[in-house]
Amino acid sequence: MNIRSLEPTVVWNHFEDLNNVPRPSKKEERVIAFMKEFGESNGLSTYVDPAGNVIIKKPASTGMESKQTVILQSHLDMVHQKNSDTNFDFNTQGINMLIDGDWVTADGTTLGADNGMGVATIMSLLVSKEYLILL
């Protein structure tokens, strides 16, 4: 089994795409560009503010235009730690994810799930053609 076949596949696919982008803390330029391209390629209003925040806006579903706006937020960078015997450059390499039984892990490094899974979930909602009703 590979990461892209895990359920929900849309979330795991976005997580793997995100983890292919080097994104150590204090060096977020590539992941900012990745997210900007993601928003634009999906036809969503996308901009990067002076602080480097990527703002992607999805229009309301038909009939929901008068509802209150919902903001979803997550950080793009990751804690970059590796095992002492692992040869890995967080500045140039993406995370090599592995499935170990019931766990998704990384090969000798941190996984980037904090908060990569939050970003991947938001990406999934941004491209979804379904709508949610939040009470």
N, CA, C and O atoms as a GROMACS GRO file, in nm:
protein
  540
    1MET      N    1   0.086  -0.118   0.000
    1MET     CA    2   0.000   0.000   0.000
    1MET      C    3   0.090   0.124   0.000
    1MET      O    4   0.195   0.126   0.064
    2ASN      N    5   0.047   0.227  -0.072
    2ASN     CA    6   0.123   0.352  -0.069
    2ASN      C    7   0.038   0.463  -0.009
    2ASN      O    8  -0.083   0.448   0.009
    3ILE      N    9   0.102   0.574   0.020
    3ILE     CA   10   0.035   0.687   0.086
    3ILE      C   11  -0.086   0.733   0.006
    3ILE      O   12  -0.192   0.761   0.064
    4ARG      N   13  -0.073   0.741  -0.125
    4ARG     CA   14  -0.180   0.795  -0.209
    4ARG      C   15  -0.304   0.706  -0.214
    4ARG      O   16  -0.407   0.748  -0.268
    5SER      N   17  -0.297   0.586  -0.161
    5SER     CA   18  -0.414   0.499  -0.160
    5SER      C   19  -0.487   0.500  -0.025
    5SER      O   20  -0.591   0.436  -0.010
    6LEU      N   21  -0.432   0.572   0.072
    6LEU     CA   22  -0.499   0.582   0.202
    6LEU      C   23  -0.626   0.665   0.190
    6LEU      O   24  -0.637   0.752   0.104
    7GLU      N   25  -0.722   0.637   0.277
    7GLU     CA   26  -0.848   0.711   0.279
    7GLU      C   27  -0.845   0.815   0.391
    7GLU      O   28  -0.791   0.788   0.498
    8PRO      N   29  -0.901   0.931   0.367
    8PRO     CA   30  -0.957   0.980   0.241
    8PRO      C   31  -0.846   1.019   0.144
    8PRO      O   32  -0.757   1.097   0.178
    9THR      N   33  -0.850   0.965   0.025
    9THR     CA   34  -0.741   0.981  -0.071
    9THR      C   35  -0.713   1.126  -0.104
    9THR      O   36  -0.597   1.163  -0.123
   10VAL      N   37  -0.816   1.209  -0.110
   10VAL     CA   38  -0.793   1.349  -0.145
   10VAL      C   39  -0.702   1.417  -0.042
   10VAL      O   40  -0.614   1.495  -0.079
   11VAL      N   41  -0.722   1.387   0.084
   11VAL     CA   42  -0.638   1.447   0.190
   11VAL      C   43  -0.496   1.392   0.183
   11VAL      O   44  -0.400   1.469   0.187
   12TRP      N   45  -0.481   1.261   0.172
   12TRP     CA   46  -0.348   1.201   0.170
   12TRP      C   47  -0.270   1.241   0.045
   12TRP      O   48  -0.149   1.256   0.051
   13ASN      N   49  -0.340   1.258  -0.068
   13ASN     CA   50  -0.271   1.304  -0.188
   13ASN      C   51  -0.219   1.446  -0.171
   13ASN      O   52  -0.107   1.476  -0.211
   14HIS      N   53  -0.300   1.533  -0.113
   14HIS     CA   54  -0.254   1.670  -0.088
   14HIS      C   55  -0.140   1.671   0.014
   14HIS      O   56  -0.046   1.750   0.001
   15PHE      N   57  -0.148   1.584   0.113
   15PHE     CA   58  -0.040   1.577   0.213
   15PHE      C   59   0.090   1.532   0.148
   15PHE      O   60   0.196   1.588   0.177
   16GLU      N   61   0.084   1.432   0.061
   16GLU     CA   62   0.206   1.389  -0.007
   16GLU      C   63   0.260   1.498  -0.100
   16GLU      O   64   0.380   1.520  -0.105
   17ASP      N   65   0.170   1.565  -0.173
   17ASP     CA   66   0.215   1.676  -0.258
   17ASP      C   67   0.285   1.783  -0.175
   17ASP      O   68   0.392   1.832  -0.212
   18LEU      N   69   0.225   1.818  -0.062
   18LEU     CA   70   0.284   1.918   0.027
   18LEU      C   71   0.419   1.870   0.081
   18LEU      O   72   0.514   1.948   0.087
   19ASN      N   73   0.427   1.744   0.120
   19ASN     CA   74   0.551   1.692   0.177
   19ASN      C   75   0.662   1.675   0.074
   19ASN      O   76   0.777   1.652   0.110
   20ASN      N   77   0.629   1.686  -0.054
   20ASN     CA   78   0.732   1.686  -0.157
   20ASN      C   79   0.803   1.820  -0.168
   20ASN      O   80   0.905   1.831  -0.236
   21VAL      N   81   0.748   1.922  -0.102
   21VAL     CA   82   0.804   2.057  -0.106
   21VAL      C   83   0.887   2.080   0.020
   21VAL      O   84   0.834   2.068   0.130
   22PRO      N   85   1.015   2.113   0.006
   22PRO     CA   86   1.094   2.147   0.126
   22PRO      C   87   1.030   2.267   0.196
   22PRO      O   88   1.002   2.369   0.133
   23ARG      N   89   1.008   2.255   0.328
   23ARG     CA   90   0.939   2.363   0.401
   23ARG      C   91   0.983   2.377   0.546
   23ARG      O   92   0.900   2.383   0.636
   24PRO      N   93   1.116   2.383   0.568
   24PRO     CA   94   1.160   2.402   0.706
   24PRO      C   95   1.123   2.542   0.757
   24PRO      O   96   1.110   2.637   0.679
   25SER      N   97   1.107   2.552   0.887
   25SER     CA   98   1.078   2.682   0.949
   25SER      C   99   1.183   2.785   0.910
   25SER      O  100   1.302   2.755   0.902
   26LYS      N  101   1.138   2.905   0.887
   26LYS     CA  102   1.220   3.021   0.849
   26LYS      C  103   1.263   3.019   0.702
   26LYS      O  104   1.331   3.111   0.657
   27LYS      N  105   1.224   2.914   0.629
   27LYS     CA  106   1.259   2.904   0.487
   27LYS      C  107   1.136   2.856   0.410
   27LYS      O  108   1.138   2.751   0.345
   28GLU      N  109   1.030   2.935   0.418
   28GLU     CA  110   0.901   2.893   0.363
   28GLU      C  111   0.876   2.936   0.218
   28GLU      O  112   0.766   2.916   0.167
   29GLU      N  113   0.975   2.995   0.152
   29GLU     CA  114   0.952   3.051   0.019
   29GLU      C  115   0.893   2.950  -0.079
   29GLU      O  116   0.798   2.982  -0.152
   30ARG      N  117   0.948   2.828  -0.081
   30ARG     CA  118   0.900   2.727  -0.178
   30ARG      C  119   0.758   2.683  -0.147
   30ARG      O  120   0.677   2.666  -0.239
   31VAL      N  121   0.725   2.664  -0.020
   31VAL     CA  122   0.590   2.618   0.013
   31VAL      C  123   0.489   2.731  -0.007
   31VAL      O  124   0.374   2.705  -0.041
   32ILE      N  125   0.531   2.855   0.013
   32ILE     CA  126   0.443   2.968  -0.018
   32ILE      C  127   0.413   2.970  -0.168
   32ILE      O  128   0.298   2.987  -0.208
   33ALA      N  129   0.515   2.954  -0.250
   33ALA     CA  130   0.495   2.950  -0.396
   33ALA      C  131   0.407   2.831  -0.435
   33ALA      O  132   0.322   2.843  -0.523
   34PHE      N  133   0.428   2.716  -0.371
   34PHE     CA  134   0.347   2.597  -0.398
   34PHE      C  135   0.200   2.623  -0.369
   34PHE      O  136   0.114   2.589  -0.450
   35MET      N  137   0.171   2.683  -0.255
   35MET     CA  138   0.032   2.710  -0.218
   35MET      C  139  -0.030   2.817  -0.308
   35MET      O  140  -0.148   2.808  -0.342
   36LYS      N  141   0.048   2.916  -0.345
   36LYS     CA  142  -0.002   3.019  -0.436
   36LYS      C  143  -0.040   2.955  -0.570
   36LYS      O  144  -0.147   2.984  -0.624
   37GLU      N  145   0.046   2.870  -0.622
   37GLU     CA  146   0.018   2.799  -0.748
   37GLU      C  147  -0.104   2.708  -0.733
   37GLU      O  148  -0.186   2.698  -0.825
   38PHE      N  149  -0.117   2.642  -0.618
   38PHE     CA  150  -0.232   2.556  -0.591
   38PHE      C  151  -0.362   2.636  -0.602
   38PHE      O  152  -0.454   2.596  -0.673
   39GLY      N  153  -0.368   2.748  -0.533
   39GLY     CA  154  -0.489   2.829  -0.535
   39GLY      C  155  -0.520   2.880  -0.674
   39GLY      O  156  -0.633   2.868  -0.721
   40GLU      N  157  -0.420   2.936  -0.741
   40GLU     CA  158  -0.440   2.992  -0.875
   40GLU      C  159  -0.479   2.884  -0.975
   40GLU      O  160  -0.566   2.907  -1.059
   41SER      N  161  -0.415   2.767  -0.969
   41SER     CA  162  -0.445   2.661  -1.066
   41SER      C  163  -0.584   2.602  -1.045
   41SER      O  164  -0.637   2.536  -1.134
   42ASN      N  165  -0.642   2.627  -0.930
   42ASN     CA  166  -0.778   2.582  -0.904
   42ASN      C  167  -0.881   2.694  -0.922
   42ASN      O  168  -0.997   2.680  -0.884
   43GLY      N  169  -0.836   2.805  -0.982
   43GLY     CA  170  -0.927   2.915  -1.013
   43GLY      C  171  -0.978   2.991  -0.892
   43GLY      O  172  -1.084   3.053  -0.897
   44LEU      N  173  -0.902   2.986  -0.783
   44LEU     CA  174  -0.944   3.053  -0.660
   44LEU      C  175  -0.866   3.184  -0.642
   44LEU      O  176  -0.749   3.193  -0.677
   45SER      N  177  -0.934   3.282  -0.588
   45SER     CA  178  -0.869   3.410  -0.557
   45SER      C  179  -0.756   3.383  -0.458
   45SER      O  180  -0.781   3.334  -0.347
   46THR      N  181  -0.633   3.415  -0.497
   46THR     CA  182  -0.516   3.379  -0.417
   46THR      C  183  -0.419   3.495  -0.412
   46THR      O  184  -0.389   3.554  -0.516
   47TYR      N  185  -0.371   3.528  -0.295
   47TYR     CA  186  -0.263   3.626  -0.286
   47TYR      C  187  -0.177   3.598  -0.163
   47TYR      O  188  -0.218   3.529  -0.070
   48VAL      N  189  -0.057   3.653  -0.167
   48VAL     CA  190   0.036   3.641  -0.056
   48VAL      C  191   0.055   3.780   0.003
   48VAL      O  192   0.091   3.874  -0.068
   49ASP      N  193   0.030   3.792   0.133
   49ASP     CA  194   0.046   3.923   0.196
   49ASP      C  195   0.193   3.950   0.227
   49ASP      O  196   0.276   3.861   0.212
   50PRO      N  197   0.226   4.072   0.270
   50PRO     CA  198   0.368   4.106   0.295
   50PRO      C  199   0.437   4.018   0.400
   50PRO      O  200   0.559   4.007   0.400
   51ALA      N  201   0.360   3.955   0.489
   51ALA     CA  202   0.418   3.869   0.592
   51ALA      C  203   0.439   3.726   0.542
   51ALA      O  204   0.496   3.643   0.613
   52GLY      N  205   0.394   3.695   0.420
   52GLY     CA  206   0.409   3.561   0.364
   52GLY      C  207   0.290   3.470   0.386
   52GLY      O  208   0.296   3.351   0.356
   53ASN      N  209   0.181   3.525   0.439
   53ASN     CA  210   0.060   3.445   0.454
   53ASN      C  211  -0.004   3.427   0.318
   53ASN      O  212  -0.018   3.522   0.242
   54VAL      N  213  -0.044   3.304   0.287
   54VAL     CA  214  -0.112   3.274   0.162
   54VAL      C  215  -0.261   3.273   0.192
   54VAL      O  216  -0.309   3.193   0.273
   55ILE      N  217  -0.334   3.362   0.126
   55ILE     CA  218  -0.478   3.372   0.147
   55ILE      C  219  -0.545   3.320   0.020
   55ILE      O  220  -0.526   3.375  -0.089
   56ILE      N  221  -0.623   3.215   0.036
   56ILE     CA  222  -0.696   3.155  -0.075
   56ILE      C  223  -0.844   3.162  -0.040
   56ILE      O  224  -0.887   3.114   0.065
   57LYS      N  225  -0.921   3.224  -0.128
   57LYS     CA  226  -1.064   3.242  -0.102
   57LYS      C  227  -1.145   3.154  -0.196
   57LYS      O  228  -1.124   3.153  -0.317
   58LYS      N  229  -1.239   3.082  -0.137
   58LYS     CA  230  -1.332   3.000  -0.213
   58LYS      C  231  -1.469   3.065  -0.203
   58LYS      O  232  -1.515   3.095  -0.093
   59PRO      N  233  -1.535   3.086  -0.316
   59PRO     CA  234  -1.667   3.147  -0.310
   59PRO      C  235  -1.768   3.056  -0.241
   59PRO      O  236  -1.750   2.934  -0.236
   60ALA      N  237  -1.871   3.116  -0.189
   60ALA     CA  238  -1.978   3.040  -0.125
   60ALA      C  239  -2.050   2.953  -0.226
   60ALA      O  240  -2.059   2.988  -0.344
   61SER      N  241  -2.100   2.841  -0.180
   61SER     CA  242  -2.184   2.757  -0.266
   61SER      C  243  -2.312   2.831  -0.299
   61SER      O  244  -2.356   2.918  -0.223
   62THR      N  245  -2.371   2.797  -0.410
   62THR     CA  246  -2.497   2.860  -0.452
   62THR      C  247  -2.600   2.847  -0.341
   62THR      O  248  -2.623   2.739  -0.288
   63GLY      N  249  -2.660   2.958  -0.307
   63GLY     CA  250  -2.760   2.962  -0.202
   63GLY      C  251  -2.702   2.987  -0.064
   63GLY      O  252  -2.778   3.007   0.032
   64MET      N  253  -2.571   2.988  -0.052
   64MET     CA  254  -2.507   3.007   0.078
   64MET      C  255  -2.434   3.142   0.086
   64MET      O  256  -2.361   3.167   0.182
   65GLU      N  257  -2.453   3.226  -0.014
   65GLU     CA  258  -2.379   3.353  -0.021
   65GLU      C  259  -2.403   3.444   0.099
   65GLU      O  260  -2.316   3.524   0.133
   66SER      N  261  -2.518   3.434   0.163
   66SER     CA  262  -2.548   3.522   0.276
   66SER      C  263  -2.499   3.467   0.410
   66SER      O  264  -2.510   3.534   0.513
   67LYS      N  265  -2.447   3.348   0.410
   67LYS     CA  266  -2.399   3.287   0.534
   67LYS      C  267  -2.267   3.352   0.577
   67LYS      O  268  -2.195   3.411   0.496
   68GLN      N  269  -2.237   3.340   0.704
   68GLN     CA  270  -2.114   3.397   0.759
   68GLN      C  271  -1.991   3.327   0.698
   68GLN      O  272  -1.992   3.206   0.676
   69THR      N  273  -1.889   3.405   0.672
   69THR     CA  274  -1.763   3.352   0.618
   69THR      C  275  -1.695   3.263   0.721
   69THR      O  276  -1.697   3.291   0.841
   70VAL      N  277  -1.636   3.155   0.674
   70VAL     CA  278  -1.559   3.065   0.759
   70VAL      C  279  -1.412   3.078   0.718
   70VAL      O  280  -1.380   3.075   0.599
   71ILE      N  281  -1.326   3.092   0.816
   71ILE     CA  282  -1.182   3.101   0.790
   71ILE      C  283  -1.115   2.976   0.846
   71ILE      O  284  -1.135   2.941   0.962
   72LEU      N  285  -1.036   2.911   0.762
   72LEU     CA  286  -0.958   2.796   0.805
   72LEU      C  287  -0.811   2.836   0.800
   72LEU      O  288  -0.766   2.897   0.703
   73GLN      N  289  -0.737   2.803   0.903
   73GLN     CA  290  -0.600   2.850   0.914
   73GLN      C  291  -0.508   2.736   0.957
   73GLN      O  292  -0.545   2.653   1.040
   74SER      N  293  -0.390   2.734   0.900
   74SER     CA  294  -0.290   2.635   0.936
   74SER      C  295  -0.153   2.689   0.896
   74SER      O  296  -0.143   2.772   0.806
   75HIS      N  297  -0.047   2.643   0.962
   75HIS     CA  298   0.086   2.693   0.925
   75HIS      C  299   0.150   2.600   0.823
   75HIS      O  300   0.128   2.480   0.823
   76LEU      N  301   0.231   2.659   0.735
   76LEU     CA  302   0.290   2.587   0.623
   76LEU      C  303   0.424   2.520   0.655
   76LEU      O  304   0.458   2.419   0.595
   77ASP      N  305   0.498   2.576   0.749
   77ASP     CA  306   0.630   2.522   0.778
   77ASP      C  307   0.621   2.398   0.864
   77ASP      O  308   0.514   2.363   0.914
   78MET      N  309   0.735   2.332   0.881
   78MET     CA  310   0.738   2.213   0.966
   78MET      C  311   0.864   2.214   1.052
   78MET      O  312   0.964   2.276   1.017
   79VAL      N  313   0.856   2.145   1.163
   79VAL     CA  314   0.974   2.124   1.246
   79VAL      C  315   1.066   2.031   1.170
   79VAL      O  316   1.026   1.922   1.130
   80HIS      N  317   1.188   2.072   1.152
   80HIS     CA  318   1.280   1.992   1.072
   80HIS      C  319   1.383   1.924   1.163
   80HIS      O  320   1.486   1.982   1.199
   81GLN      N  321   1.351   1.802   1.198
   81GLN     CA  322   1.438   1.720   1.281
   81GLN      C  323   1.463   1.588   1.210
   81GLN      O  324   1.375   1.535   1.141
   82LYS      N  325   1.582   1.535   1.227
   82LYS     CA  326   1.615   1.406   1.166
   82LYS      C  327   1.693   1.323   1.266
   82LYS      O  328   1.751   1.375   1.361
   83ASN      N  329   1.693   1.193   1.243
   83ASN     CA  330   1.774   1.104   1.325
   83ASN      C  331   1.921   1.133   1.299
   83ASN      O  332   1.958   1.175   1.190
   84SER      N  333   2.005   1.111   1.399
   84SER     CA  334   2.147   1.144   1.386
   84SER      C  335   2.216   1.064   1.275
   84SER      O  336   2.315   1.110   1.219
   85ASP      N  337   2.165   0.947   1.243
   85ASP     CA  338   2.227   0.865   1.138
   85ASP      C  339   2.160   0.882   1.001
   85ASP      O  340   2.190   0.807   0.908
   86THR      N  341   2.071   0.981   0.988
   86THR     CA  342   2.000   1.005   0.863
   86THR      C  343   2.067   1.118   0.786
   86THR      O  344   2.091   1.225   0.840
   87ASN      N  345   2.097   1.093   0.661
   87ASN     CA  346   2.153   1.194   0.572
   87ASN      C  347   2.036   1.259   0.498
   87ASN      O  348   1.977   1.198   0.408
   88PHE      N  349   2.002   1.381   0.534
   88PHE     CA  350   1.884   1.447   0.479
   88PHE      C  351   1.903   1.597   0.485
   88PHE      O  352   1.950   1.650   0.585
   89ASP      N  353   1.865   1.667   0.378
   89ASP     CA  354   1.876   1.813   0.372
   89ASP      C  355   1.736   1.872   0.359
   89ASP      O  356   1.675   1.866   0.252
   90PHE      N  357   1.685   1.927   0.468
   90PHE     CA  358   1.550   1.984   0.468
   90PHE      C  359   1.535   2.103   0.374
   90PHE      O  360   1.424   2.139   0.337
   91ASN      N  361   1.646   2.163   0.335
   91ASN     CA  362   1.641   2.278   0.245
   91ASN      C  363   1.618   2.237   0.100
   91ASN      O  364   1.574   2.319   0.019
   92THR      N  365   1.646   2.113   0.066
   92THR     CA  366   1.636   2.070  -0.074
   92THR      C  367   1.552   1.946  -0.096
   92THR      O  368   1.514   1.918  -0.210
   93GLN      N  369   1.522   1.871   0.009
   93GLN     CA  370   1.451   1.744  -0.007
   93GLN      C  371   1.311   1.750   0.052
   93GLN      O  372   1.286   1.818   0.152
   94GLY      N  373   1.220   1.676  -0.012
   94GLY     CA  374   1.087   1.656   0.044
   94GLY      C  375   1.091   1.537   0.140
   94GLY      O  376   1.188   1.462   0.143
   95ILE      N  377   0.986   1.522   0.216
   95ILE     CA  378   0.978   1.417   0.317
   95ILE      C  379   0.943   1.284   0.249
   95ILE      O  380   0.852   1.276   0.167
   96ASN      N  381   1.018   1.179   0.284
   96ASN     CA  382   0.991   1.045   0.234
   96ASN      C  383   0.900   0.974   0.334
   96ASN      O  384   0.946   0.928   0.439
   97MET      N  385   0.772   0.966   0.301
   97MET     CA  386   0.675   0.905   0.392
   97MET      C  387   0.669   0.755   0.371
   97MET      O  388   0.688   0.704   0.261
   98LEU      N  389   0.641   0.684   0.481
   98LEU     CA  390   0.631   0.539   0.480
   98LEU      C  391   0.508   0.495   0.556
   98LEU      O  392   0.462   0.564   0.647
   99ILE      N  393   0.454   0.381   0.520
   99ILE     CA  394   0.347   0.320   0.597
   99ILE      C  395   0.408   0.206   0.677
   99ILE      O  396   0.472   0.116   0.621
  100ASP      N  397   0.390   0.211   0.809
  100ASP     CA  398   0.442   0.109   0.899
  100ASP      C  399   0.325   0.053   0.978
  100ASP      O  400   0.289   0.107   1.083
  101GLY      N  401   0.265  -0.054   0.928
  101GLY     CA  402   0.146  -0.109   0.992
  101GLY      C  403   0.031  -0.011   0.978
  101GLY      O  404  -0.011   0.022   0.867
  102ASP      N  405  -0.021   0.035   1.091
  102ASP     CA  406  -0.132   0.131   1.092
  102ASP      C  407  -0.083   0.276   1.099
  102ASP      O  408  -0.165   0.368   1.111
  103TRP      N  409   0.047   0.297   1.092
  103TRP     CA  410   0.103   0.431   1.110
  103TRP      C  411   0.165   0.483   0.981
  103TRP      O  412   0.222   0.407   0.903
  104VAL      N  413   0.151   0.612   0.959
  104VAL     CA  414   0.227   0.680   0.854
  104VAL      C  415   0.344   0.748   0.925
  104VAL      O  416   0.325   0.823   1.020
  105THR      N  417   0.463   0.721   0.877
  105THR     CA  418   0.584   0.777   0.938
  105THR      C  419   0.671   0.836   0.828
  105THR      O  420   0.632   0.838   0.711
  106ALA      N  421   0.786   0.882   0.865
  106ALA     CA  422   0.884   0.933   0.769
  106ALA      C  423   1.014   0.856   0.786
  106ALA      O  424   1.044   0.804   0.894
  107ASP      N  425   1.090   0.851   0.679
  107ASP     CA  426   1.214   0.776   0.678
  107ASP      C  427   1.327   0.857   0.741
  107ASP      O  428   1.402   0.926   0.672
  108GLY      N  429   1.338   0.847   0.875
  108GLY     CA  430   1.449   0.910   0.946
  108GLY      C  431   1.430   1.057   0.980
  108GLY      O  432   1.522   1.120   1.033
  109THR      N  433   1.313   1.112   0.949
  109THR     CA  434   1.287   1.254   0.976
  109THR      C  435   1.151   1.270   1.042
  109THR      O  436   1.073   1.176   1.052
  110THR      N  437   1.124   1.393   1.085
  110THR     CA  438   0.988   1.422   1.127
  110THR      C  439   0.896   1.414   1.006
  110THR      O  440   0.941   1.430   0.893
  111LEU      N  441   0.769   1.388   1.030
  111LEU     CA  442   0.672   1.366   0.922
  111LEU      C  443   0.617   1.495   0.863
  111LEU      O  444   0.581   1.498   0.746
  112GLY      N  445   0.610   1.599   0.943
  112GLY     CA  446   0.551   1.724   0.894
  112GLY      C  447   0.400   1.726   0.906
  112GLY      O  448   0.334   1.809   0.844
  113ALA      N  449   0.346   1.636   0.987
  113ALA     CA  450   0.201   1.632   1.005
  113ALA      C  451   0.152   1.755   1.082
  113ALA      O  452   0.036   1.794   1.068
  114ASP      N  453   0.238   1.815   1.164
  114ASP     CA  454   0.208   1.940   1.234
  114ASP      C  455   0.267   2.054   1.150
  114ASP      O  456   0.387   2.078   1.158
  115ASN      N  457   0.193   2.118   1.077
  115ASN     CA  458   0.050   2.109   1.058
  115ASN      C  459   0.019   2.081   0.912
  115ASN      O  460  -0.075   2.136   0.854
  116GLY      N  461   0.099   1.995   0.854
  116GLY     CA  462   0.077   1.955   0.716
  116GLY      C  463  -0.056   1.889   0.694
  116GLY      O  464  -0.117   1.907   0.588
  117MET      N  465  -0.103   1.813   0.791
  117MET     CA  466  -0.236   1.751   0.776
  117MET      C  467  -0.345   1.857   0.778
  117MET      O  468  -0.448   1.843   0.712
  118GLY      N  469  -0.324   1.963   0.855
  118GLY     CA  470  -0.420   2.073   0.854
  118GLY      C  471  -0.423   2.141   0.718
  118GLY      O  472  -0.530   2.171   0.665
  119VAL      N  473  -0.305   2.166   0.661
  119VAL     CA  474  -0.296   2.227   0.528
  119VAL      C  475  -0.361   2.136   0.424
  119VAL      O  476  -0.438   2.183   0.340
  120ALA      N  477  -0.330   2.005   0.429
  120ALA     CA  478  -0.386   1.911   0.333
  120ALA      C  479  -0.538   1.904   0.343
  120ALA      O  480  -0.607   1.892   0.241
  121THR      N  481  -0.591   1.911   0.463
  121THR     CA  482  -0.736   1.909   0.482
  121THR      C  483  -0.798   2.035   0.423
  121THR      O  484  -0.902   2.029   0.357
  122ILE      N  485  -0.736   2.150   0.447
  122ILE     CA  486  -0.786   2.275   0.390
  122ILE      C  487  -0.779   2.270   0.238
  122ILE      O  488  -0.873   2.313   0.171
  123MET      N  489  -0.670   2.220   0.183
  123MET     CA  490  -0.658   2.206   0.037
  123MET      C  491  -0.773   2.121  -0.017
  123MET      O  492  -0.831   2.152  -0.121
  124SER      N  493  -0.805   2.013   0.053
  124SER     CA  494  -0.913   1.924   0.011
  124SER      C  495  -1.047   1.995   0.011
  124SER      O  496  -1.128   1.976  -0.080
  125LEU      N  497  -1.071   2.076   0.112
  125LEU     CA  498  -1.197   2.151   0.118
  125LEU      C  499  -1.202   2.258   0.009
  125LEU      O  500  -1.308   2.284  -0.047
  126LEU      N  501  -1.088   2.318  -0.021
  126LEU     CA  502  -1.085   2.422  -0.124
  126LEU      C  503  -1.118   2.368  -0.262
  126LEU      O  504  -1.179   2.440  -0.342
  127VAL      N  505  -1.081   2.245  -0.292
  127VAL     CA  506  -1.109   2.189  -0.425
  127VAL      C  507  -1.237   2.109  -0.430
  127VAL      O  508  -1.280   2.066  -0.537
  128SER      N  509  -1.300   2.088  -0.315
  128SER     CA  510  -1.423   2.010  -0.311
  128SER      C  511  -1.536   2.080  -0.386
  128SER      O  512  -1.552   2.202  -0.378
  129LYS      N  513  -1.613   2.002  -0.458
  129LYS     CA  514  -1.730   2.054  -0.530
  129LYS      C  515  -1.856   2.038  -0.445
  129LYS      O  516  -1.963   2.085  -0.483
  130GLU      N  517  -1.843   1.973  -0.330
  130GLU     CA  518  -1.955   1.958  -0.239
  130GLU      C  519  -1.956   2.077  -0.146
  130GLU      O  520  -1.857   2.151  -0.138
  131TYR      N  521  -2.064   2.097  -0.076
  131TYR     CA  522  -2.065   2.206   0.019
  131TYR      C  523  -2.102   2.153   0.156
  131TYR      O  524  -2.173   2.054   0.171
  132LEU      N  525  -2.052   2.224   0.254
  132LEU     CA  526  -2.078   2.189   0.393
  132LEU      C  527  -2.170   2.291   0.454
  132LEU      O  528  -2.161   2.410   0.423
  133ILE      N  529  -2.256   2.248   0.539
  133ILE     CA  530  -2.338   2.340   0.616
  133ILE      C  531  -2.286   2.335   0.759
  133ILE      O  532  -2.296   2.233   0.827
  134LEU      N  533  -2.232   2.446   0.803
  134LEU     CA  534  -2.179   2.456   0.939
  134LEU      C  535  -2.284   2.520   1.027
  134LEU      O  536  -2.337   2.627   0.996
  135LEU      N  537  -2.312   2.456   1.136
  135LEU     CA  538  -2.414   2.508   1.227
  135LEU      C  539  -2.350   2.586   1.338
  135LEU      O  540  -2.419   2.639   1.426
   0.00000   0.00000   0.00000
